[in-house]
Amino acid sequence: MRPSFRTSVVAAAALMTVTGLLASPAAAAPARTIVVAPTGAKNADDQGPGSAGRPLATLEEAQRRARAAAAEGRHDVTVELLGGTYRLSEPLRFGAADSGRNGHVVTWKARRGAKPVLSGARPVTGWTPGEDGVYKAQVGSGADSRQLYVDGALAQRARIDVPRDAITLTATGFTLDDPGLAHLADLPDQQRIELQAKLSFTNRFAPVQSISGTTVTMQQPAWDNNTYGYDTIQSPLRTPTFSLLNSRAFLDEPGEWYLDRRTGTLSYKPLAGQDLSRARVELPRLERLLEIGGTYDEPARNLRFEGLTFTGTTWLQPGTSEGYANQQTGVFIAGVQEHRPDDAFTSCDFGCKGFEGSRNNWSQTPAAVQVSAAENIAFTGDTFVNLGSVGLGIGNDANAHATGVGLGAHGVTVKDSTFTASAGGGIVVGGVRPDAHHPSDPRMVNKDIRISGNRIYSTAREYLDQDGIFASYVTRLTIEHNEVADLPYTGIGIGFGWGANDPGGSPEYINRGLYDFQPIYDTPTTSTEVRVVGNHVRDVVHTMFDAGCIYTLSAMPRSHIEQNYCEKSGQLGVYFDEGSRYMSADKNVFVGTAAQWAHANNQNGNHTGDITLTGNYTTNPAITGLVDGERGNTVRGNTTVTADDLPAEAEKIIDQAGPHGKTR
């Protein structure tokens, strides 16, 4: 019997309800939009409707309302920010309560045509002239910052250079051998003074404890940790550059500044042509802006941040008794080291067994914007500028997250955003401690991360050891079509651990004694399926050393470095460092690398190998550590070219590299 029209409609409706084609009244609820304006904006009122005509006056109220709307689980929620500067008194924290529910998304975004700025800084005004062309302003006693930005440029803390032969390093500090430095003993606020040491791949900071006569005693444990391990202050891997920072007495060059915490007096010597009555001067106060993360049981979910500018943070730890005992790529030693021998200044200046015992407790530089224990998070078209540390940290160890929960970043996308002019690197993905590479809870794994179409340039201005993009242990990571440029160290770094945490361990670290402090793992790390594709990396490694356009460490099965354009590296093109395995580098173009276009560190018994290099183009034919048929390597079909006569395929790779590549 043919069904009646009414019967057919009822049956169809039932089917569509089951399959989701017919939305329920709850699912069909319209999206909720909340509009907020910066402090002092016209018609802004936290008691009002939060509409475009009558926006909310604070981000806190906007967040409260967004949470309530998201909790209904019936619609997407959008918080639109009108243009202007939102000066935060504390970081914004987004946890499980802020999440989109039932497949819905909560978006914080710029209203069409607006340019909202989230800042942790305060403007500095009321400058008065003083002696020697130095101007002063009051910023309030107790304020502290390691950064000052003048018209968007990072100003230099007051400093003097110290020739290496002007001092003698000791286990507790150093002695002053140059009579021209005798005045240091008379300086006030000696504990604010720091020694900066630019070495090979480390850039170290240690504060002074006291100066008496010609003896400079340094604060602990900063000094012990900075004179422990490799590329140390007393045994660097290349000629060091030493400076003393942060005394009013050092303020003698235009563009330098000093902050007296006790009196709240900020001193600055303007550059030629700078008018401080018109200049935009920003003194960062906060160390973080956004803290995105919940717990492994209740992560933050379904959050978007679009068209926002993040700016105006500092990072104070390097100026404390911890200093910045940098090991590589923003990773540092902190705290008293349990296995450090009493004679470590001499016995551990180039590694020792005790130093190996420190590795599993190394710390990471925290970011201004942090994401951990989170799922389905996206940043699109945002700007990270004038920040005091890393711009964006994704799934770092717990010590680098203010929520106290690290790792566990799933499905995070960073797209079409800009990272520039900050003290630290651009983006850091993953942790370095044991739970990062062999997690005790599977929910800790960082996975499905995509970094695409971003511009990371002219950053890492103070912490010179940091990369434009650095990723340690990640499962399914894609770094594609980014522009990474003008950096002191590596452009894109992937991997960590020097092969020591890979299955079977590393003979090099057996010899060093590392495995007296950790197991030899028989399972792979979480680092696999990493793709570095179509990026344009240029003008890198112009200050530090032992680096390249693209740098790798340890085994990364099923990983590929393809169709990247490396231009003007101060050292290497692609650098396969210790333990790099199971990856390929195909159809890349290397123009103007100062040293080898490809180099593999396969010394001292480490397992570097199983690398495929095919179809690459290079203007520098030098290659070391990679021989076809040896150590499982395949090295074939690579072509030496000249920069002014590139083959058509090389030109195509160059044309498609970076954010505007034709493949996007």
C-alpha positions as CSV (number, residue, x, y, z in Angstrom):
1,M,0.0,0.0,0.0
2,R,1.3,3.4,-0.9
3,P,1.8,5.5,2.3
4,S,-0.2,8.6,2.8
5,F,1.4,12.1,2.5
6,R,1.1,12.6,6.3
7,T,2.7,9.2,7.1
8,S,5.6,10.0,4.8
9,V,6.3,13.4,6.4
10,V,6.2,11.9,9.9
11,A,8.5,9.1,8.9
12,A,10.9,11.5,7.2
13,A,10.9,13.7,10.2
14,A,11.7,10.8,12.5
15,L,14.6,9.7,10.2
16,M,16.1,13.2,10.1
17,T,15.9,13.6,13.8
18,V,17.8,10.3,14.3
19,T,20.5,11.3,11.7
20,G,20.8,14.9,12.9
21,L,19.5,16.3,9.6
22,L,16.6,17.9,11.4
23,A,17.9,20.1,14.2
24,S,16.2,20.0,17.6
25,P,14.9,23.3,19.0
26,A,18.0,23.4,21.3
27,A,20.4,22.8,18.5
28,A,18.7,25.4,16.3
29,A,19.1,28.2,18.9
30,P,20.8,31.2,17.4
31,A,24.4,32.0,18.1
32,R,25.0,34.3,21.0
33,T,27.1,37.5,20.5
34,I,28.5,39.5,23.4
35,V,30.3,42.9,22.6
36,V,32.9,44.4,24.9
37,A,34.8,47.7,24.7
38,P,38.0,48.9,26.4
39,T,37.8,50.9,29.6
40,G,36.4,54.4,29.1
41,A,34.6,53.6,25.8
42,K,31.4,55.5,25.1
43,N,28.2,53.7,26.2
44,A,30.2,50.8,27.8
45,D,28.3,49.4,30.8
46,D,28.7,46.1,32.5
47,Q,25.0,46.3,33.5
48,G,23.9,46.7,29.9
49,P,23.1,44.1,27.2
50,G,26.6,43.8,25.8
51,S,25.5,44.9,22.3
52,A,27.3,46.9,19.7
53,G,25.4,50.0,20.8
54,R,25.9,49.4,24.4
55,P,28.9,47.2,24.9
56,L,30.2,45.7,28.2
57,A,32.9,47.7,29.9
58,T,35.2,44.8,31.1
59,L,36.6,41.6,29.7
60,E,35.8,40.0,33.1
61,E,32.0,40.6,32.6
62,A,32.2,39.4,29.0
63,Q,33.9,36.2,30.2
64,R,31.3,35.7,32.9
65,R,28.4,36.0,30.4
66,A,30.2,33.9,27.8
67,R,30.6,31.1,30.4
68,A,26.9,31.2,31.2
69,A,25.9,31.2,27.6
70,A,28.3,28.3,26.8
71,A,27.0,26.3,29.7
72,E,23.6,26.1,28.0
73,G,25.2,23.9,25.3
74,R,22.7,25.1,22.7
75,H,24.7,27.6,20.5
76,D,28.0,29.0,19.5
77,V,29.1,32.0,21.6
78,T,31.1,34.9,20.2
79,V,32.7,37.7,22.3
80,E,33.5,40.6,20.0
81,L,36.1,43.1,21.1
82,L,35.8,46.7,19.9
83,G,39.0,48.4,19.0
84,G,41.4,49.9,21.6
85,T,43.7,48.7,24.3
86,Y,42.5,46.4,27.1
87,R,45.0,46.8,29.9
88,L,44.9,43.6,32.0
89,S,45.5,43.7,35.7
90,E,45.8,39.9,35.8
91,P,45.9,37.2,33.1
92,L,42.7,35.9,31.6
93,R,42.3,32.2,32.4
94,F,40.2,29.9,30.2
95,G,39.3,26.5,31.6
96,A,36.6,23.9,31.2
97,A,33.9,26.4,32.2
98,D,34.8,28.6,29.2
99,S,34.5,25.7,26.7
100,G,32.0,25.3,23.9
101,R,29.7,22.4,24.6
102,N,27.9,19.8,22.4
103,G,30.1,20.7,19.4
104,H,29.6,24.4,19.8
105,V,32.5,26.9,19.8
106,V,33.3,29.9,21.9
107,T,35.1,32.6,19.9
108,W,36.9,35.7,21.2
109,K,37.5,37.9,18.2
110,A,37.9,41.4,16.9
111,R,34.7,43.0,15.7
112,R,34.8,43.6,12.0
113,G,37.3,46.4,11.2
114,A,38.4,46.7,14.9
115,K,42.0,46.2,16.2
116,P,41.7,45.2,19.9
117,V,44.9,45.0,21.9
118,L,45.3,42.9,25.1
119,S,48.2,44.4,27.0
120,G,50.0,43.6,30.2
121,A,51.9,46.9,30.2
122,R,51.2,50.4,31.5
123,P,51.9,53.6,29.5
124,V,54.7,55.8,30.9
125,T,54.1,59.5,30.7
126,G,55.2,62.6,32.6
127,W,58.9,62.6,31.5
128,T,61.2,65.2,32.9
129,P,64.8,65.9,31.7
130,G,67.7,65.1,33.9
131,E,71.5,64.9,33.7
132,D,73.4,63.7,30.6
133,G,70.4,63.7,28.4
134,V,68.6,61.1,30.6
135,Y,64.9,61.6,31.2
136,K,62.9,60.3,34.2
137,A,59.4,59.3,34.9
138,Q,57.6,57.9,38.0
139,V,56.0,54.4,37.5
140,G,55.3,53.5,41.2
141,S,57.5,51.8,43.7
142,G,57.8,48.1,43.6
143,A,57.2,47.9,39.8
144,D,59.6,45.7,38.0
145,S,60.2,44.7,34.4
146,R,63.0,43.4,32.2
147,Q,61.6,45.0,29.1
148,L,60.7,48.5,28.0
149,Y,59.2,49.3,24.6
150,V,59.5,52.8,23.0
151,D,57.4,53.3,19.9
152,G,57.1,49.5,19.6
153,A,60.9,48.9,19.7
154,L,62.6,46.9,22.5
155,A,64.8,49.3,24.4
156,Q,68.2,48.2,25.8
157,R,68.6,47.8,29.5
158,A,71.6,49.9,30.7
159,R,74.8,47.9,30.0
160,I,78.5,47.9,29.6
161,D,80.6,45.4,27.7
162,V,83.3,43.5,29.7
163,P,86.3,42.2,27.7
164,R,87.0,38.5,28.5
165,D,90.5,39.4,29.7
166,A,89.2,42.1,32.1
167,I,87.9,39.4,34.5
168,T,88.9,36.1,36.0
169,L,86.1,33.6,36.5
170,T,85.9,31.7,39.7
171,A,83.7,29.1,41.4
172,T,81.8,31.9,43.2
173,G,81.9,34.6,40.6
174,F,84.8,36.6,39.2
175,T,87.5,39.0,40.0
176,L,88.0,42.4,38.3
177,D,91.4,42.5,36.7
178,D,90.9,45.8,34.9
179,P,91.4,48.9,37.1
180,G,88.8,50.6,35.0
181,L,86.2,48.4,36.6
182,A,87.1,49.3,40.2
183,H,84.1,51.7,40.4
184,L,81.7,48.7,40.4
185,A,82.3,48.1,44.1
186,D,80.8,51.5,44.9
187,L,77.6,51.0,43.0
188,P,74.2,50.8,44.8
189,D,71.7,48.1,44.2
190,Q,74.3,45.6,43.3
191,Q,71.9,42.7,43.4
192,R,70.1,44.2,40.4
193,I,73.2,43.9,38.3
194,E,73.5,40.9,35.9
195,L,76.2,39.3,33.9
196,Q,75.1,38.2,30.4
197,A,77.2,35.7,28.6
198,K,76.6,35.2,24.8
199,L,78.3,31.8,24.0
200,S,77.8,29.3,21.2
201,F,74.3,27.9,21.5
202,T,73.6,29.3,25.0
203,N,72.8,32.8,26.1
204,R,73.1,33.0,29.9
205,F,72.1,35.5,32.6
206,A,73.3,35.5,36.3
207,P,72.8,38.2,38.9
208,V,75.4,39.7,41.2
209,Q,75.2,39.1,45.0
210,S,77.8,41.6,46.0
211,I,81.0,43.5,44.9
212,S,83.7,44.1,47.4
213,G,87.0,45.5,46.1
214,T,87.9,43.4,43.1
215,T,85.8,40.4,44.1
216,V,82.4,39.9,42.5
217,T,80.2,37.2,44.2
218,M,77.3,35.9,42.2
219,Q,73.9,34.8,43.4
220,Q,73.2,31.1,43.8
221,P,72.1,28.7,42.4
222,A,72.3,30.9,39.2
223,W,76.1,30.9,39.1
224,D,76.5,27.2,39.9
225,N,73.9,26.3,37.2
226,N,75.5,28.5,34.6
227,T,78.9,27.0,35.1
228,Y,77.6,23.4,34.8
229,G,77.4,21.3,31.7
230,Y,78.2,22.3,28.2
231,D,78.9,25.7,26.6
232,T,79.3,27.0,30.1
233,I,80.4,30.5,31.0
234,Q,83.9,29.3,31.9
235,S,84.3,26.8,29.0
236,P,82.3,28.1,26.0
237,L,82.4,26.4,22.6
238,R,83.4,29.7,21.0
239,T,84.8,33.1,22.0
240,P,82.3,34.6,24.5
241,T,80.8,38.0,24.8
242,F,80.3,39.3,28.3
243,S,78.2,42.3,29.4
244,L,77.1,43.7,32.7
245,L,73.5,44.9,32.8
246,N,71.0,46.9,34.9
247,S,72.8,49.6,36.9
248,R,72.0,53.3,36.6
249,A,75.7,53.9,36.3
250,F,75.7,52.0,33.0
251,L,73.1,54.2,31.4
252,D,75.3,56.2,29.0
253,E,74.1,55.4,25.5
254,P,70.9,56.6,23.7
255,G,68.2,54.0,23.8
256,E,69.2,52.6,27.2
257,W,67.0,52.5,30.3
258,Y,67.1,51.6,34.0
259,L,64.3,51.1,36.6
260,D,64.8,51.8,40.3
261,R,62.3,49.6,42.0
262,R,62.6,51.3,45.4
263,T,61.8,54.8,44.2
264,G,59.7,53.8,41.2
265,T,61.9,56.0,39.0
266,L,62.3,55.0,35.4
267,S,65.3,56.5,33.5
268,Y,65.7,56.5,29.8
269,K,68.1,58.2,27.4
270,P,66.2,59.0,24.2
271,L,67.5,58.1,20.7
272,A,68.3,61.0,18.4
273,G,65.1,62.7,17.4
274,Q,62.9,61.0,20.0
275,D,60.4,63.3,21.7
276,L,59.2,61.6,24.9
277,S,56.2,63.9,25.1
278,R,54.9,62.2,22.0
279,A,56.6,58.8,22.1
280,R,54.6,55.7,23.1
281,V,56.4,54.2,26.0
282,E,55.1,50.9,27.5
283,L,56.4,49.3,30.6
284,P,55.3,45.6,30.9
285,R,53.9,44.6,34.3
286,L,52.3,41.1,33.7
287,E,54.2,37.9,32.8
288,R,51.2,36.3,31.1
289,L,48.1,37.4,29.2
290,L,46.1,34.2,28.5
291,E,46.2,30.9,30.4
292,I,44.2,28.4,28.5
293,G,43.9,24.9,30.1
294,G,41.9,22.7,32.4
295,T,42.8,19.2,33.6
296,Y,43.1,15.9,31.8
297,D,39.7,15.0,33.1
298,E,38.1,18.4,32.2
299,P,40.2,20.1,29.6
300,A,39.5,23.5,28.0
301,R,37.7,22.8,24.7
302,N,36.4,24.4,21.5
303,L,37.9,27.9,21.9
304,R,38.9,30.3,19.1
305,F,40.9,33.6,19.3
306,E,40.8,35.7,16.1
307,G,42.2,39.0,15.1
308,L,43.6,39.9,18.6
309,T,46.9,41.5,19.5
310,F,48.8,40.2,22.5
311,T,51.5,42.6,23.9
312,G,53.2,44.0,26.9
313,T,54.6,41.2,29.1
314,T,57.8,40.6,30.9
315,W,59.5,37.5,32.5
316,L,61.2,38.2,35.8
317,Q,62.9,34.9,36.6
318,P,66.3,35.6,34.9
319,G,66.8,38.5,37.3
320,T,66.2,36.4,40.4
321,S,68.7,34.1,42.2
322,E,67.8,31.4,39.6
323,G,69.1,33.4,36.7
324,Y,68.8,31.9,33.2
325,A,71.0,28.9,33.1
326,N,70.2,28.3,29.4
327,Q,70.9,24.8,28.0
328,Q,69.4,25.2,24.5
329,T,66.3,26.6,22.8
330,G,64.7,28.2,25.9
331,V,65.3,25.3,28.2
332,F,67.2,26.0,31.4
333,I,68.4,24.6,34.7
334,A,66.7,25.9,37.9
335,G,67.1,25.1,41.5
336,V,69.9,23.5,43.5
337,Q,71.2,20.4,41.6
338,E,71.3,17.3,43.7
339,H,74.1,15.6,41.8
340,R,76.4,18.6,41.3
341,P,79.9,17.8,42.9
342,D,81.7,20.4,45.0
343,D,84.4,20.8,42.4
344,A,81.9,21.2,39.5
345,F,83.3,24.5,38.3
346,T,86.4,22.6,37.1
347,S,85.2,19.0,36.9
348,C,81.9,19.7,35.1
349,D,82.7,22.7,32.9
350,F,82.4,20.4,29.9
351,G,79.9,17.9,31.2
352,C,80.1,15.2,33.9
353,K,78.0,12.4,35.2
354,G,76.3,14.7,37.8
355,F,75.2,17.1,35.0
356,E,73.5,14.2,33.3
357,G,71.4,13.7,36.4
358,S,70.0,17.2,35.9
359,R,68.4,16.6,32.5
360,N,65.1,15.2,33.5
361,N,64.3,18.3,35.6
362,W,65.1,21.0,33.1
363,S,62.6,23.8,32.8
364,Q,61.1,25.7,29.9
365,T,60.6,29.4,29.3
366,P,57.0,30.2,29.9
367,A,54.9,31.9,27.2
368,A,52.8,35.0,27.3
369,V,49.9,33.0,25.9
370,Q,49.7,29.4,27.2
371,V,47.7,26.3,26.1
372,S,47.8,23.0,27.9
373,A,45.3,20.3,28.9
374,A,43.1,21.6,26.0
375,E,41.4,20.4,22.9
376,N,40.3,22.1,19.7
377,I,41.9,25.5,20.3
378,A,42.6,27.9,17.4
379,F,44.4,31.1,16.9
380,T,43.7,32.9,13.6
381,G,45.0,36.2,12.4
382,D,46.4,37.2,15.8
383,T,49.5,39.3,16.5
384,F,52.0,38.5,19.2
385,V,54.3,41.5,19.6
386,N,56.5,43.2,22.3
387,L,56.3,40.2,24.7
388,G,58.9,39.4,27.4
389,S,59.3,35.7,26.7
390,V,57.9,33.2,24.2
391,G,54.9,34.4,22.3
392,L,52.7,31.2,22.4
393,G,53.4,28.0,24.4
394,I,51.5,24.9,23.4
395,G,51.6,21.8,25.7
396,N,54.8,22.6,27.4
397,D,55.8,21.0,30.7
398,A,53.8,22.0,33.8
399,N,56.6,24.3,35.0
400,A,55.9,26.5,32.0
401,H,52.2,26.8,32.6
402,A,50.5,28.9,35.3
403,T,47.6,26.5,35.5
404,G,50.0,23.9,37.0
405,V,49.0,21.4,34.3
406,G,51.2,20.9,31.4
407,L,51.2,18.9,28.1
408,G,47.9,17.4,26.9
409,A,47.4,19.8,23.9
410,H,45.2,18.2,21.3
411,G,44.0,19.7,18.0
412,V,45.6,23.1,18.3
413,T,45.8,25.3,15.2
414,V,47.9,28.5,14.8
415,K,47.1,30.1,11.5
416,D,47.8,33.4,9.6
417,S,49.3,35.1,12.7
418,T,52.3,37.3,13.3
419,F,55.0,36.9,16.0
420,T,57.6,39.6,16.2
421,A,59.7,42.1,18.3
422,S,59.6,40.1,21.5
423,A,62.3,39.1,24.0
424,G,61.8,35.4,23.3
425,G,61.0,33.0,20.4
426,G,57.7,32.8,18.6
427,I,56.0,29.4,19.2
428,V,57.0,26.5,21.4
429,V,55.2,23.2,21.2
430,G,55.8,20.3,23.6
431,G,57.7,19.6,26.8
432,V,61.1,18.2,27.6
433,R,60.7,16.2,30.8
434,P,59.9,12.4,30.9
435,D,56.1,12.8,30.7
436,A,56.6,14.7,27.4
437,H,58.4,11.8,25.6
438,H,57.0,8.8,27.6
439,P,53.9,10.0,29.3
440,S,52.6,8.3,32.4
441,D,49.0,9.2,31.3
442,P,48.1,8.9,27.6
443,R,46.1,12.1,27.8
444,M,49.4,14.0,28.2
445,V,50.4,13.4,24.6
446,N,50.6,16.5,22.5
447,K,49.0,15.7,19.2
448,D,47.5,17.0,16.0
449,I,49.1,20.4,16.1
450,R,49.1,22.6,12.9
451,I,51.1,25.8,12.5
452,S,50.3,27.3,9.1
453,G,50.7,30.5,7.2
454,N,52.3,32.5,10.1
455,R,55.0,35.2,10.0
456,I,57.6,34.8,12.7
457,Y,60.3,37.4,12.3
458,S,62.7,39.8,14.2
459,T,62.0,38.2,17.5
460,A,64.1,36.4,20.2
461,R,65.7,39.9,20.8
462,E,66.9,39.2,24.3
463,Y,66.9,35.4,24.8
464,L,69.0,34.8,21.7
465,D,69.0,31.0,22.1
466,Q,65.4,30.6,21.2
467,D,63.9,29.5,17.8
468,G,61.2,31.1,15.7
469,I,59.3,27.8,15.9
470,F,60.4,25.0,18.2
471,A,58.6,21.7,18.8
472,S,60.0,19.0,21.0
473,Y,57.8,15.8,21.4
474,V,54.6,15.9,19.3
475,T,52.5,13.3,17.5
476,R,51.2,14.5,14.2
477,L,52.7,18.0,13.9
478,T,52.5,20.1,10.7
479,I,54.5,23.2,10.2
480,E,53.6,24.5,6.8
481,H,53.9,27.6,4.7
482,N,55.2,29.9,7.4
483,E,57.7,32.7,7.0
484,V,60.5,32.5,9.6
485,A,63.1,35.3,9.3
486,D,65.7,37.6,11.0
487,L,66.6,35.4,14.0
488,P,69.7,35.0,16.1
489,Y,69.5,31.3,16.2
490,T,67.6,28.5,14.4
491,G,64.6,29.2,12.3
492,I,62.6,26.0,12.8
493,G,63.7,23.4,15.4
494,I,62.0,20.0,15.8
495,G,62.8,17.2,18.3
496,F,64.6,17.1,21.6
497,G,66.6,14.7,23.8
498,W,69.8,14.1,21.7
499,G,68.6,10.5,21.0
500,A,68.9,9.5,24.6
501,N,65.2,8.8,25.1
502,D,64.8,6.7,21.9
503,P,64.4,2.9,22.0
504,G,67.7,1.3,23.2
505,G,69.2,4.6,24.3
506,S,72.3,6.2,22.9
507,P,75.9,4.8,23.3
508,E,77.0,8.4,23.8
509,Y,74.8,8.8,26.9
510,I,75.7,5.4,28.2
511,N,79.3,6.6,28.3
512,R,78.2,9.9,30.0
513,G,76.4,8.1,32.7
514,L,72.9,9.4,32.0
515,Y,71.3,6.0,32.5
516,D,72.3,6.0,36.1
517,F,69.5,8.5,36.5
518,Q,66.8,7.3,34.0
519,P,65.8,4.1,32.2
520,I,66.9,3.0,28.8
521,Y,63.5,3.1,27.1
522,D,62.4,0.2,24.9
523,T,59.5,2.1,23.3
524,P,59.5,5.1,21.0
525,T,58.9,8.7,22.1
526,T,55.7,10.5,21.2
527,S,57.6,12.3,18.4
528,T,56.3,11.0,15.1
529,E,54.7,12.1,11.9
530,V,56.2,15.6,11.8
531,R,55.8,17.5,8.6
532,V,57.8,20.7,7.9
533,V,56.6,21.7,4.5
534,G,56.7,24.8,2.2
535,N,58.2,27.2,4.7
536,H,60.4,30.2,3.8
537,V,63.2,30.5,6.3
538,R,65.7,33.3,5.8
539,D,68.4,35.4,7.6
540,V,68.8,33.2,10.6
541,V,71.8,32.2,12.8
542,H,73.1,35.7,12.7
543,T,74.2,35.8,16.3
544,M,74.5,32.4,17.9
545,F,76.1,29.2,16.5
546,D,75.5,25.4,16.1
547,A,72.3,26.0,14.3
548,G,70.6,26.2,10.9
549,C,67.4,27.1,9.0
550,I,65.9,23.8,10.1
551,Y,67.3,21.8,13.1
552,T,66.4,18.3,14.2
553,L,67.1,16.1,17.2
554,S,66.3,12.4,17.9
555,A,64.1,9.9,16.1
556,M,61.0,11.1,14.4
557,P,59.5,8.2,12.5
558,R,57.5,9.0,9.3
559,S,58.6,12.6,9.3
560,H,59.3,14.8,6.3
561,I,61.0,18.1,5.5
562,E,59.8,19.1,2.1
563,Q,59.7,22.0,-0.3
564,N,61.1,24.5,2.1
565,Y,63.1,27.5,0.9
566,C,66.2,28.2,3.1
567,E,67.8,31.6,2.3
568,K,70.8,33.1,3.9
569,S,71.6,31.0,7.0
570,G,74.6,32.2,9.0
571,Q,75.6,28.6,9.4
572,L,73.8,25.4,8.3
573,G,70.9,24.7,6.0
574,V,69.3,21.6,7.5
575,Y,71.1,20.2,10.6
576,F,70.4,16.6,11.7
577,D,71.9,16.7,15.2
578,E,72.3,13.8,17.6
579,G,70.1,10.8,17.2
580,S,68.1,12.3,14.2
581,R,66.5,9.3,12.5
582,Y,63.7,8.1,10.3
583,M,63.1,11.3,8.4
584,S,63.4,12.7,4.9
585,A,64.4,16.0,3.4
586,D,63.2,16.2,-0.2
587,K,62.9,19.0,-2.8
588,N,64.1,21.8,-0.6
589,V,66.0,24.8,-1.9
590,F,69.1,26.2,0.0
591,V,70.5,29.5,-1.2
592,G,73.4,31.3,0.5
593,T,74.0,29.0,3.5
594,A,77.3,30.0,5.1
595,A,78.3,26.5,5.9
596,Q,77.0,23.1,4.8
597,W,73.6,22.9,3.2
598,A,73.1,19.6,5.1
599,H,75.0,18.2,8.1
600,A,74.5,15.2,10.3
601,N,76.1,14.9,13.7
602,N,77.0,11.2,13.8
603,Q,79.9,11.4,16.2
604,N,80.6,9.6,19.5
605,G,78.5,6.6,18.7
606,N,75.1,8.3,18.5
607,H,72.5,6.8,16.2
608,T,72.1,9.6,13.7
609,G,71.1,8.0,10.4
610,D,68.2,6.5,8.4
611,I,67.8,9.8,6.7
612,T,66.7,10.4,3.1
613,L,68.0,13.4,1.2
614,T,66.8,13.5,-2.4
615,G,65.9,16.1,-5.0
616,N,67.3,19.1,-3.1
617,Y,68.8,22.2,-4.7
618,T,71.7,24.1,-3.1
619,T,74.1,26.9,-3.9
620,N,76.7,25.5,-1.4
621,P,77.5,21.9,-2.3
622,A,79.1,21.1,1.1
623,I,77.5,18.3,3.0
624,T,78.9,16.3,6.0
625,G,77.9,13.2,7.9
626,L,75.5,12.0,5.2
627,V,76.8,9.4,2.8
628,D,74.6,7.3,0.5
629,G,74.4,3.8,1.7
630,E,76.0,4.4,5.1
631,R,74.1,4.3,8.4
632,G,70.9,3.6,6.5
633,N,71.0,6.9,4.6
634,T,69.8,7.6,1.1
635,V,71.5,10.7,-0.5
636,R,70.7,11.0,-4.2
637,G,69.7,13.4,-6.9
638,N,70.7,16.6,-5.1
639,T,71.7,19.4,-7.4
640,T,74.2,22.2,-7.0
641,V,72.9,25.4,-8.6
642,T,73.6,29.1,-8.8
643,A,71.3,31.7,-7.3
644,D,70.9,33.6,-10.5
645,D,70.2,30.6,-12.7
646,L,67.9,28.3,-10.7
647,P,66.1,25.4,-12.4
648,A,62.4,25.7,-13.0
649,E,61.5,23.2,-10.3
650,A,63.6,25.1,-7.7
651,E,61.9,28.4,-8.8
652,K,58.5,26.7,-8.3
653,I,59.5,25.6,-4.7
654,I,60.6,29.2,-3.9
655,D,57.5,30.7,-5.4
656,Q,55.2,28.4,-3.3
657,A,57.1,28.7,0.0
658,G,55.8,30.9,2.8
659,P,52.4,32.2,3.6
660,H,51.5,33.3,0.0
661,G,52.5,30.0,-1.6
662,K,50.2,29.1,-4.5
663,T,49.4,25.7,-2.9
664,R,47.5,27.4,-0.1
